[in-house]
């Protein structure tokens, strides 16, 4: 399957590779929680399992494959791999279980985006399956937040943009568009967070539409 030929076309999502690990979804009394989840992403979205013992080889492979048709120096490859490793470490430290990266040229337009899937513990005092604390907290900060219904259940949708500081230590100059989708794991004290992002501001609206379509593919597995 190929990607979109222009900004208005969103590719169908296809199933991601079958996991050889299962996220630990905390059990709760009564009905059993799902043992795993399934998420579909478009072709070209590269998956990195957030396991420190596995991601070094996977990241090196992605970098070498992505730059194989370029004249990238070993120093550039090493710098790119280190940057992705830093992203993986940060995501893993926050409870991330996997991330997806995409860097493609579609219709001569470079497209860059990412997704981090994170398992979170339900905040103390919050009712199981209730996301109102998340919605209220975000809304109190003036965030663009809505409650939506997905096939996997109710969700809180948070769309926002971040502009880097003028003195950003990494030299970032691009505004990054983020879409966070919060869901409660059924019959569990955990929540699942889908964190999408893209630094491609001219395509941000089209990519957010794609992010929403990916979120709708989430399925809980028995």
C-alpha positions in Angstrom: 0.0 0.0 0.0 1.3 3.5 -0.8 0.9 6.7 1.1 -1.4 9.6 0.1 -0.7 11.5 -3.1 -1.8 14.8 -1.7 -2.7 16.5 1.6 -6.4 15.6 1.4 -6.1 11.8 1.1 -5.5 9.7 4.2 -4.2 6.2 3.7 -6.1 3.2 5.2 -4.4 1.9 8.3 -3.1 -1.7 8.2 -2.4 -4.0 11.1 0.9 -3.5 12.8 3.2 -6.6 13.2 2.1 -9.1 15.8 3.8 -8.5 19.1 6.0 -11.0 20.7 5.4 -9.3 24.0 2.2 -8.4 25.8 1.9 -5.2 27.8 1.1 -5.9 31.4 -2.4 -4.7 31.9 -3.1 -4.6 35.7 -6.0 -6.9 36.7 -8.9 -5.7 38.7 -11.5 -7.7 40.7 -14.4 -9.1 38.7 -14.2 -9.2 34.9 -10.8 -9.9 33.4 -8.9 -7.0 31.7 -7.6 -7.3 28.1 -4.3 -9.0 27.9 -3.1 -6.8 25.0 -4.3 -4.3 22.4 -4.0 -4.1 18.7 -3.4 -0.9 16.7 -3.2 -0.4 12.9 -0.9 2.1 11.3 -0.2 3.0 7.7 2.6 1.4 5.7 5.9 3.0 6.4 5.4 3.6 10.1 8.3 1.9 11.8 7.7 0.3 15.1 10.2 0.3 18.0 9.4 -1.8 21.0 10.4 0.2 24.1 12.6 -2.5 25.6 16.1 -1.3 26.4 17.5 -4.7 25.5 16.0 -4.6 22.1 15.8 -1.0 20.8 19.6 -0.4 20.1 19.6 -3.0 17.2 16.2 -1.9 16.0 17.2 1.8 15.9 20.5 1.2 14.1 18.6 -0.9 11.5 16.1 1.9 11.0 18.7 4.6 10.6 20.8 2.5 8.2 17.8 1.7 6.1 16.5 5.3 6.1 19.8 6.8 5.0 20.9 4.1 2.6 20.2 6.2 -0.5 21.9 9.2 0.9 25.6 10.2 1.4 25.1 10.5 5.1 28.4 10.3 7.1 28.9 7.8 9.9 28.8 10.8 12.3 25.3 11.9 11.0 24.0 8.3 11.3 25.4 8.1 14.9 23.8 11.4 15.8 20.4 10.4 14.4 20.5 7.0 16.2 21.4 8.7 19.4 18.5 11.2 19.1 16.1 8.3 18.5 17.6 6.4 21.5 17.0 9.5 23.7 13.4 9.6 22.5 13.0 5.9 23.3 14.6 6.3 26.8 12.3 9.2 27.6 9.2 7.4 26.4 10.2 4.2 28.3 10.8 6.2 31.5 7.2 7.5 31.3 5.6 4.1 30.9 5.9 3.9 27.1 5.6 0.4 25.6 6.1 1.1 21.9 6.6 3.9 19.5 6.2 4.4 15.8 8.3 6.7 13.6 7.6 7.8 10.0 9.9 9.8 7.7 8.6 9.7 4.1 8.4 11.7 1.0 4.9 11.8 -0.3 4.3 13.6 -3.6 7.7 15.3 -3.2 6.7 16.5 0.2 8.7 15.3 3.3 6.4 13.9 6.0 7.6 13.3 9.5 5.4 12.0 12.4 5.5 9.8 15.5 3.4 7.9 17.9 4.2 6.8 21.5 1.9 4.3 23.2 2.0 4.6 27.0 0.4 2.7 29.9 -0.5 4.9 32.9 -1.8 4.1 36.3 -5.2 5.5 37.2 -4.8 8.5 39.5 -5.8 8.0 43.2 -9.4 8.7 43.8 -10.5 8.4 40.2 -13.2 5.9 39.4 -12.3 3.0 37.3 -13.1 3.7 33.6 -13.8 7.3 34.3 -11.7 9.8 32.4 -13.4 12.9 33.7 -10.4 13.9 35.9 -8.2 14.1 32.8 -10.8 16.1 30.8 -11.4 18.5 33.7 -7.7 19.0 34.4 -6.9 19.8 30.8 -10.0 22.0 30.3 -9.0 24.0 33.4 -5.8 24.9 31.7 -7.7 26.2 28.6 -6.7 23.2 26.5 -8.5 22.1 23.3 -10.0 19.0 24.8 -13.1 17.0 23.9 -14.6 13.7 25.0 -15.2 11.3 22.1 -16.5 7.7 21.6 -14.1 5.3 19.9 -14.8 1.7 19.0 -12.5 0.8 21.9 -14.5 3.0 24.3 -14.9 6.5 25.6 -11.8 8.7 25.2 -10.4 12.2 25.9 -8.9 13.9 22.9 -6.4 16.7 23.5 -5.0 18.7 20.5 -2.2 21.2 21.1 0.8 22.9 19.5 4.2 23.6 21.0 6.6 26.2 19.8 10.2 25.8 20.8 11.9 28.4 22.9 14.3 30.7 21.1 17.2 29.2 23.1 16.1 25.6 22.6 19.3 23.6 23.4 18.7 21.2 20.5 18.3 24.0 18.0 14.6 23.2 17.3 12.8 25.8 15.3 9.7 24.0 14.2 6.2 24.1 15.8 5.1 20.6 16.8 1.5 19.6 16.6 0.4 17.0 19.2 -2.7 14.9 19.5 -3.1 12.9 22.7 -5.9 10.3 23.1 -6.6 9.0 26.6 -8.5 5.7 27.1 -9.3 3.7 30.1 -8.2 0.0 29.9 -11.4 -2.0 30.5 -11.7 -3.7 33.9 -8.4 -2.4 35.0 -6.7 0.3 37.0 -4.7 1.4 34.0 -5.1 3.8 31.1 -3.7 3.9 27.6 -2.3 7.1 26.1 -1.8 7.5 22.4 0.6 10.4 21.8 0.8 11.5 18.2 3.0 14.3 17.0 4.3 16.0 13.8 6.7 18.9 13.1 5.3 19.4 9.6 3.1 22.4 10.2 1.8 22.8 6.6 0.4 19.2 6.8 -0.6 19.3 10.4 -4.4 19.3 9.8 -4.2 16.4 7.3 -1.9 14.4 9.7 -4.2 15.0 12.7 -7.0 13.5 10.6 -4.8 10.5 10.0 -4.0 10.4 13.7 -7.7 10.3 14.6 -8.2 7.4 12.1 -5.4 5.4 13.7 -6.9 5.9 17.1 -10.1 4.5 15.9 -8.4 1.2 14.9 -7.5 0.4 18.6 -8.9 -2.9 19.7 -8.6 -4.7 23.1 -7.5 -8.3 22.9 -8.8 -11.0 25.3 
